[in-house]
């Protein structure tokens, strides 16, 4: 399916229906492709409760150590 930026605003239900049908949605801006929205398959979707950030309370580690792991290298040099 092809959709314009205006369609994203006014016809989002049609775009969501296309994603439910497992169609890729090509986003056009001034007639040129700006991006593609791809439906998520059930196997790659992650539940919120399974994400490390939301499961910090159940962990034995201190929260600051978990946050360091989530942030990666950005804040290690401070």
HELIX and SHEET records of a PDB file:
HELIX    1   1 UNK A    5  UNK A   10  1                                   6    
HELIX    2   2 UNK A   12  UNK A   20  1                                   9    
HELIX    3   3 UNK A   48  UNK A   50  5                                   3    
HELIX    4   4 UNK A   53  UNK A   58  5                                   6    
HELIX    5   5 UNK A   63  UNK A   71  1                                   9    
SHEET    1   A 3 UNK A   2  UNK A   4  0                                        
SHEET    2   A 3 UNK A  25  UNK A  29  1                                        
SHEET    3   A 3 UNK A  32  UNK A  37 -1                                        
END                                                                             
